[in-house]
Amino acid sequence: MPELPEVEVSRQGISPHLENQHLVEVIARQRQLRWWVPDEVLAQTNQPILSVTRRAKYLLIQLPQGDIILHLGMSGHLKVIPATMPFGKHDHIDLVLSSGMVLRLNDTRRFGAVLWQQKGELHPLLASLGPEPLSDNFNLAHLTAAFSKRGSAAKLVLMDNHVVVGVGNIYANEALFKAGILPSKPAKTVTAEQLEKLVQVVKQTLAAAIKQGGTTLKDFSQADGKPGYFAQQLLVYGRGGQPCINCGAALQEVRLGQRSTVFCDGCQR
């Protein structure tokens, strides 16, 4: 599943093509995605697009009456292409723009979503999310409060969207390695020094991934079709059994919370 940097890169890629345009109509060739595409989305015709924002891994296309919410799921991706371009088998949703272009959602597995958020309301999926990791609200005090009373593994707490949004499996692995924290360590036993370092490296790692275009994954490409280039800098994720860049010992790989977890049991405590 694309992680926060990939979604932010998608936002940056599509925004120049959508902002200051009108949404002419929404074409749904397949409405049954992860959830049924609501009628309110299809009712948005000839509406000015005010902005394109992001909350966690959701993209919000802001219109006068509310927001179209997009989620890429496991295999979804967005392309801005001419409206005359023929659609393919998995091209499910088109947002037709006044420029003669369309924002097209392709989703092979149909785990993505196109939803509606009425102006002045907050969609249930967005209602209980934690702070954005790159915001000032994600800080040592916040993380200390979240970790201090929880006995579950530090990695699982870090990936909890109620604690902080968008730190998915790849970047949780990377951040915990940089902070020297064993992924399985009970959250309440993580030291203040480690938590302070963790806040810093989460911000640095995500910012670096966004800057370089997102991590290259099988199902992800930017809006212009170019892949991300951050994967070459991954220190532990996908490197189980390979040497640790710090000490040379073989990196360990286990399943934690049903997700692949790679770490160095010498450098992480």
C-alpha positions as CSV (number, residue, x, y, z in Angstrom):
1,M,0.0,0.0,0.0
2,P,1.4,3.5,-0.8
3,E,2.5,5.2,2.3
4,L,2.3,8.9,3.3
5,P,5.2,10.1,1.1
6,E,3.7,8.4,-2.0
7,V,0.3,10.0,-1.3
8,E,1.9,13.4,-0.8
9,V,3.9,13.1,-4.0
10,S,0.7,12.2,-5.8
11,R,-1.0,15.3,-4.3
12,Q,1.9,17.5,-5.4
13,G,1.8,15.9,-8.9
14,I,-2.0,16.4,-9.5
15,S,-2.5,19.7,-7.8
16,P,-1.2,22.0,-10.6
17,H,-3.5,20.3,-13.0
18,L,-6.6,20.5,-10.8
19,E,-6.4,23.8,-8.9
20,N,-8.0,26.8,-10.7
21,Q,-10.0,24.3,-12.9
22,H,-13.6,23.4,-12.9
23,L,-14.7,19.8,-12.3
24,V,-17.0,19.3,-15.3
25,E,-18.3,15.8,-14.2
26,V,-17.4,12.6,-12.5
27,I,-17.6,9.4,-14.5
28,A,-17.8,6.2,-12.6
29,R,-17.3,3.0,-14.8
30,Q,-17.1,0.9,-11.6
31,R,-18.7,2.3,-8.4
32,Q,-18.0,-0.7,-6.2
33,L,-14.5,0.0,-4.9
34,R,-13.7,-0.6,-1.2
35,W,-16.9,1.2,-0.6
36,W,-19.7,2.2,-3.0
37,V,-19.0,5.5,-4.6
38,P,-21.7,7.8,-3.2
39,D,-24.3,9.7,-5.3
40,E,-23.0,13.0,-3.9
41,V,-19.7,12.5,-5.7
42,L,-21.4,11.9,-9.1
43,A,-23.6,15.0,-8.5
44,Q,-20.6,17.3,-8.6
45,T,-20.8,18.9,-12.0
46,N,-19.4,22.2,-13.1
47,Q,-17.8,23.0,-9.7
48,P,-14.7,25.1,-9.2
49,I,-11.8,23.1,-7.6
50,L,-10.7,25.2,-4.7
51,S,-7.6,23.1,-3.6
52,V,-6.1,19.7,-3.3
53,T,-5.1,18.7,0.2
54,R,-4.0,15.6,2.1
55,R,-5.0,14.2,5.5
56,A,-3.1,11.1,6.4
57,K,-3.2,8.9,3.3
58,Y,-6.4,10.5,2.0
59,L,-6.5,13.1,-0.8
60,L,-9.2,15.7,-0.5
61,I,-10.3,17.6,-3.6
62,Q,-12.1,20.6,-2.1
63,L,-15.2,21.9,-3.8
64,P,-17.7,24.6,-2.7
65,Q,-20.1,22.0,-1.3
66,G,-17.6,19.7,0.2
67,D,-14.7,17.4,-0.5
68,I,-14.2,14.4,-2.8
69,I,-12.0,12.0,-0.7
70,L,-9.6,9.7,-2.6
71,H,-7.8,6.8,-1.1
72,L,-5.4,4.7,-3.3
73,G,-5.8,1.4,-1.4
74,M,-3.3,-1.3,-2.2
75,S,-2.9,-0.9,-5.9
76,G,-4.6,2.4,-6.9
77,H,-2.8,5.2,-8.8
78,L,-3.8,8.5,-10.3
79,K,-2.9,9.9,-13.7
80,V,-3.7,13.2,-15.3
81,I,-4.2,12.5,-19.0
82,P,-6.2,14.0,-22.0
83,A,-9.9,13.2,-21.8
84,T,-9.7,11.6,-25.2
85,M,-7.4,8.9,-23.9
86,P,-9.2,5.5,-24.1
87,F,-9.8,3.9,-20.7
88,G,-8.5,0.6,-19.7
89,K,-9.9,-2.4,-17.8
90,H,-9.2,-1.1,-14.4
91,D,-9.7,2.7,-15.0
92,H,-12.7,3.0,-12.8
93,I,-13.2,6.7,-12.1
94,D,-12.6,9.9,-14.2
95,L,-12.8,13.4,-12.8
96,V,-13.3,15.4,-16.0
97,L,-11.6,18.9,-15.9
98,S,-12.4,22.1,-17.8
99,S,-8.9,22.0,-19.2
100,G,-9.8,19.0,-21.4
101,M,-7.8,16.7,-19.1
102,V,-9.1,14.0,-16.7
103,L,-7.8,12.8,-13.3
104,R,-8.1,9.0,-13.8
105,L,-8.1,6.5,-10.9
106,N,-6.8,3.1,-11.9
107,D,-7.3,0.4,-9.2
108,T,-6.6,-3.2,-10.1
109,R,-7.7,-4.7,-6.8
110,R,-10.5,-2.1,-6.1
111,F,-9.3,-1.5,-2.5
112,G,-9.2,2.2,-3.1
113,A,-12.0,4.6,-2.3
114,V,-13.8,7.6,-3.6
115,L,-16.0,9.2,-0.9
116,W,-17.8,12.4,-0.1
117,Q,-17.4,14.8,2.9
118,Q,-20.1,17.5,3.2
119,K,-18.8,21.0,3.9
120,G,-18.8,21.7,7.6
121,E,-18.8,18.0,8.5
122,L,-16.0,15.5,9.1
123,H,-16.1,12.1,7.5
124,P,-15.9,9.2,10.1
125,L,-12.7,7.9,8.5
126,L,-11.0,11.3,9.3
127,A,-12.6,12.0,12.7
128,S,-10.3,10.2,15.0
129,L,-6.9,10.5,13.3
130,G,-3.8,11.5,15.2
131,P,-1.6,14.5,14.2
132,E,0.3,14.7,10.9
133,P,3.9,13.5,11.5
134,L,5.4,16.6,9.8
135,S,3.4,19.0,11.9
136,D,4.3,20.7,15.1
137,N,1.6,18.7,16.9
138,F,3.7,15.6,16.5
139,N,6.3,16.2,19.2
140,L,8.0,14.7,22.2
141,A,5.1,15.5,24.6
142,H,2.6,13.9,22.4
143,L,4.6,10.8,21.7
144,T,5.5,10.4,25.4
145,A,1.8,10.5,26.4
146,A,1.0,8.0,23.7
147,F,3.8,5.5,24.6
148,S,3.8,5.9,28.4
149,K,0.8,3.7,29.2
150,R,0.9,1.1,26.5
151,G,2.6,-2.3,26.8
152,S,2.3,-3.2,23.2
153,A,5.2,-3.2,20.8
154,A,6.7,0.2,20.0
155,K,6.4,-0.4,16.3
156,L,2.6,-1.1,16.6
157,V,2.1,2.0,18.6
158,L,4.0,4.1,16.1
159,M,1.9,2.7,13.3
160,D,-1.4,3.4,15.1
161,N,-3.2,6.2,13.2
162,H,-4.7,7.4,16.5
163,V,-1.2,8.2,17.7
164,V,0.3,9.7,14.4
165,V,-1.0,9.3,10.9
166,G,0.9,7.9,7.9
167,V,3.8,6.1,9.5
168,G,3.3,2.8,7.7
169,N,5.4,-0.3,7.7
170,I,8.3,0.8,5.6
171,Y,8.9,4.1,7.4
172,A,8.2,2.6,10.9
173,N,11.0,0.1,10.2
174,E,13.4,2.8,9.1
175,A,12.6,5.2,11.9
176,L,13.0,2.7,14.7
177,F,16.3,1.6,13.3
178,K,17.6,5.2,13.1
179,A,16.3,5.8,16.7
180,G,17.9,2.6,18.0
181,I,14.6,1.2,19.3
182,L,13.8,-2.5,19.1
183,P,10.5,-2.8,17.2
184,S,9.1,-5.3,19.8
185,K,10.1,-3.3,22.8
186,P,7.1,-2.5,25.0
187,A,6.1,1.1,24.2
188,K,6.0,2.2,27.9
189,T,9.6,1.1,28.4
190,V,11.0,3.3,25.6
191,T,13.2,6.0,27.1
192,A,12.7,9.7,26.8
193,E,15.9,10.0,24.9
194,Q,14.8,7.4,22.4
195,L,11.4,9.0,22.0
196,E,13.0,12.4,21.3
197,K,15.2,10.8,18.7
198,L,12.2,8.9,17.2
199,V,10.2,12.2,16.7
200,Q,13.2,13.7,14.9
201,V,13.9,10.7,12.6
202,V,10.2,10.2,11.7
203,K,10.1,13.7,10.4
204,Q,13.5,13.5,8.7
205,T,12.7,10.1,7.0
206,L,9.3,11.1,5.7
207,A,10.5,14.5,4.5
208,A,13.4,12.9,2.7
209,A,11.1,10.4,1.0
210,I,8.7,13.1,-0.1
211,K,11.6,15.2,-1.5
212,Q,12.9,12.3,-3.5
213,G,9.5,11.3,-5.0
214,G,8.3,8.5,-2.7
215,T,9.5,5.0,-2.4
216,T,9.4,2.8,-5.5
217,L,6.9,0.1,-5.0
218,K,5.4,-2.4,-7.5
219,D,2.1,-0.5,-7.7
220,F,3.2,3.1,-7.3
221,S,4.2,5.8,-9.7
222,Q,3.9,9.5,-9.6
223,A,1.2,11.4,-11.4
224,D,3.6,11.9,-14.3
225,G,4.3,8.2,-14.5
226,K,7.8,8.4,-13.0
227,P,8.6,6.1,-10.1
228,G,9.8,7.3,-6.8
229,Y,13.5,7.1,-5.9
230,F,13.7,6.7,-2.2
231,A,13.9,2.9,-2.1
232,Q,17.6,2.9,-2.8
233,Q,18.2,4.6,0.6
234,L,16.3,2.2,2.7
235,L,18.5,1.0,5.6
236,V,16.5,-2.0,6.9
237,Y,13.2,-2.6,5.1
238,G,13.5,-5.4,2.6
239,R,17.0,-6.2,3.8
240,G,16.4,-9.1,6.1
241,G,19.6,-11.3,6.4
242,Q,21.8,-8.6,4.9
243,P,24.5,-6.8,6.8
244,C,23.6,-3.9,9.1
245,I,25.1,-0.7,7.8
246,N,26.2,0.2,11.3
247,C,27.7,-3.0,12.8
248,G,27.8,-5.5,9.9
249,A,25.7,-8.1,11.7
250,A,22.9,-9.8,9.8
251,L,19.6,-8.0,10.0
252,Q,16.8,-10.0,11.6
253,E,13.4,-10.3,10.0
254,V,10.2,-11.3,11.9
255,R,6.5,-10.8,11.6
256,L,5.1,-8.3,14.0
257,G,1.4,-7.3,13.8
258,Q,1.3,-9.4,10.6
259,R,3.8,-7.1,9.0
260,S,7.4,-7.8,8.0
261,T,9.7,-6.3,10.5
262,V,13.4,-5.9,10.0
263,F,15.9,-4.8,12.7
264,C,19.4,-5.1,14.1
265,D,19.3,-6.8,17.5
266,G,22.7,-5.3,18.2
267,C,22.0,-1.6,17.3
268,Q,18.4,-1.5,18.5
269,R,17.6,-1.9,22.2
